[in-house]
């Protein structure tokens, strides 16, 4: 994963590998970002966070000295506030399962940093390609994915409530890294 952690207006952000203790917080965060119809419920989060073939990363606020509101929130909820959350299935064909940034901190690079971290996790776990679905009516998210090499490869009509999904794909490794093309000439002399 990236060595540099993003900063939010000079406030350090902490990267967390989520475990099942985060299920309640993630269900609330998901509902706040996607609305109740699209959000994963707590039970889905509990199941996902136990899956060995998936990884979930969070960026959380790191309480700074004198920041009483953040300290109280962290003590009350047992976890610091979530700023961004993302999940990826691991395997040769990896998939971004979810990626969201809190509305209050969008446009500050957290989504791109989180996507980079998820892509690195997948690549390090042996992933060769990555897929995702994105709302077809979300040009900001689509632009973020395109900036990381994703291209549209299909469409799922009505996938989201009120919107189609664009299926996007990205190579995580070059042909030289995967050995594609090397077999074509193997054994020829």
C-alpha positions as CSV (number, residue, x, y, z in Angstrom):
1,X,0.0,0.0,0.0
2,X,1.1,3.6,-0.5
3,X,3.7,4.8,2.0
4,X,2.2,8.2,2.2
5,X,-1.0,8.5,4.1
6,X,-3.3,11.3,2.9
7,X,-3.9,14.3,5.1
8,X,-7.1,16.2,5.4
9,X,-6.5,19.9,5.8
10,X,-3.4,19.2,7.7
11,X,-5.1,16.6,9.9
12,X,-3.5,13.2,9.7
13,X,-5.7,10.3,8.5
14,X,-5.2,6.8,9.7
15,X,-5.5,3.6,7.5
16,X,-7.3,0.8,9.2
17,X,-7.9,-2.8,8.1
18,X,-11.5,-3.3,9.1
19,X,-12.5,-6.3,11.2
20,X,-16.0,-7.4,12.3
21,X,-16.0,-4.9,15.2
22,X,-16.5,-2.2,12.5
23,X,-19.8,-3.6,11.1
24,X,-22.1,-1.2,13.0
25,X,-20.0,1.8,12.1
26,X,-19.7,0.7,8.4
27,X,-23.5,0.1,8.1
28,X,-24.1,3.7,9.4
29,X,-21.4,5.1,7.1
30,X,-22.7,3.2,4.1
31,X,-26.3,4.4,4.7
32,X,-25.1,8.0,5.0
33,X,-23.2,7.8,1.7
34,X,-25.5,5.7,-0.4
35,X,-28.9,6.0,1.3
36,X,-30.8,3.2,2.9
37,X,-31.9,1.5,-0.4
38,X,-28.3,1.0,-1.6
39,X,-26.4,0.6,1.7
40,X,-25.3,-2.7,3.0
41,X,-27.1,-3.6,6.3
42,X,-25.1,-4.4,9.4
43,X,-25.5,-8.2,8.9
44,X,-24.0,-7.9,5.4
45,X,-21.1,-6.0,6.8
46,X,-20.5,-8.6,9.5
47,X,-20.5,-11.4,6.9
48,X,-18.2,-9.4,4.6
49,X,-15.7,-8.5,7.3
50,X,-15.3,-12.2,8.2
51,X,-14.7,-13.3,4.5
52,X,-11.1,-14.5,4.0
53,X,-11.3,-13.7,0.3
54,X,-12.1,-10.0,0.8
55,X,-10.3,-7.1,2.4
56,X,-11.8,-3.9,3.7
57,X,-9.8,-0.7,4.3
58,X,-10.9,2.4,6.1
59,X,-9.5,5.9,6.4
60,X,-10.4,7.3,9.7
61,X,-9.9,10.6,11.4
62,X,-7.0,10.7,13.7
63,X,-7.9,12.7,16.8
64,X,-5.5,15.6,17.2
65,X,-4.6,17.0,20.6
66,X,-7.3,19.4,21.8
67,X,-9.9,18.0,19.4
68,X,-12.6,17.3,22.0
69,X,-15.3,16.5,19.5
70,X,-13.3,13.8,17.8
71,X,-12.1,12.4,21.1
72,X,-15.7,12.2,22.5
73,X,-16.9,10.6,19.3
74,X,-14.1,8.0,19.3
75,X,-14.8,7.2,22.9
76,X,-18.6,7.0,22.4
77,X,-18.4,4.7,19.3
78,X,-15.2,2.9,20.2
79,X,-13.9,3.7,16.8
80,X,-12.8,7.1,15.3
81,X,-15.0,8.6,12.6
82,X,-14.8,6.9,9.2
83,X,-13.8,9.3,6.4
84,X,-13.6,6.7,3.6
85,X,-14.2,3.0,3.2
86,X,-13.5,0.5,0.5
87,X,-13.5,-3.3,-0.1
88,X,-12.0,-5.6,-2.6
89,X,-12.4,-9.3,-3.4
90,X,-9.0,-11.0,-3.8
91,X,-8.2,-13.4,-6.5
92,X,-6.8,-13.4,-10.1
93,X,-9.9,-11.4,-11.1
94,X,-10.3,-8.9,-8.2
95,X,-13.4,-6.7,-7.8
96,X,-13.9,-3.5,-6.0
97,X,-16.9,-4.3,-3.8
98,X,-17.5,-0.9,-2.4
99,X,-15.8,2.5,-2.2
100,X,-17.2,5.6,-0.5
101,X,-15.9,8.9,0.8
102,X,-17.8,10.9,3.4
103,X,-19.6,13.8,1.7
104,X,-17.9,16.4,3.9
105,X,-14.4,15.4,2.8
106,X,-14.9,14.6,-0.9
107,X,-12.6,16.2,-3.5
108,X,-9.5,16.0,-1.2
109,X,-7.9,12.9,-2.6
110,X,-9.1,10.3,-0.2
111,X,-11.0,8.3,-2.8
112,X,-8.0,8.1,-5.1
113,X,-5.7,7.1,-2.3
114,X,-8.1,4.4,-1.1
115,X,-8.6,3.1,-4.6
116,X,-4.8,2.9,-5.0
117,X,-4.5,1.0,-1.7
118,X,-7.2,-1.4,-2.8
119,X,-5.5,-2.0,-6.2
120,X,-2.2,-2.6,-4.4
121,X,-3.8,-5.1,-2.0
122,X,-5.3,-7.0,-5.0
123,X,-2.1,-6.9,-7.0
124,X,-0.1,-8.1,-4.0
125,X,-2.6,-11.0,-3.5
126,X,-2.0,-12.2,-7.1
127,X,-4.7,-10.2,-8.9
128,X,-4.2,-9.7,-12.6
129,X,-7.3,-7.8,-13.5
130,X,-9.8,-5.8,-11.5
131,X,-13.5,-5.1,-12.1
132,X,-16.1,-2.8,-10.6
133,X,-19.6,-1.4,-11.1
134,X,-20.2,2.3,-10.9
135,X,-23.4,4.2,-11.3
136,X,-23.6,5.3,-14.9
137,X,-24.9,8.7,-13.7
138,X,-21.8,9.4,-11.5
139,X,-19.2,11.2,-13.7
140,X,-17.0,12.0,-10.7
141,X,-16.6,8.3,-9.7
142,X,-16.3,7.2,-13.3
143,X,-13.6,9.8,-13.8
144,X,-11.7,8.6,-10.8
145,X,-11.7,5.0,-12.0
146,X,-10.7,6.1,-15.6
147,X,-7.8,8.0,-14.1
148,X,-6.5,4.7,-12.7
149,X,-6.7,2.9,-16.0
150,X,-10.3,1.5,-15.8
151,X,-12.2,1.3,-19.0
152,X,-15.9,0.6,-19.6
153,X,-16.6,-3.0,-20.7
154,X,-20.3,-3.4,-20.1
155,X,-23.5,-2.2,-18.6
156,X,-26.0,-3.6,-16.1
157,X,-29.5,-2.0,-16.7
158,X,-31.3,-1.1,-13.5
159,X,-28.4,-2.4,-11.2
160,X,-28.8,0.5,-8.8
161,X,-32.2,1.9,-7.8
162,X,-32.9,4.5,-10.5
163,X,-29.6,4.0,-12.4
164,X,-27.7,1.6,-14.6
165,X,-24.2,0.4,-13.7
166,X,-21.2,0.7,-15.9
167,X,-18.9,-2.3,-15.6
168,X,-15.3,-1.2,-15.7
169,X,-12.1,-3.3,-16.0
170,X,-8.4,-2.5,-15.3
171,X,-5.3,-4.6,-15.8
172,X,-3.4,-4.9,-12.5
173,X,-0.3,-6.4,-14.2
174,X,1.3,-6.0,-17.5
175,X,1.4,-8.8,-20.1
176,X,5.1,-9.4,-19.2
177,X,4.2,-9.8,-15.5
178,X,1.4,-12.3,-16.3
179,X,3.3,-14.3,-19.0
180,X,0.6,-13.5,-21.6
181,X,2.2,-13.7,-25.0
182,X,5.2,-15.8,-23.9
183,X,3.5,-19.1,-24.5
184,X,2.7,-18.3,-28.2
185,X,6.4,-18.6,-29.2
186,X,7.3,-21.3,-26.7
187,X,8.7,-24.4,-28.2
188,X,9.2,-22.8,-31.7
189,X,12.7,-22.9,-33.1
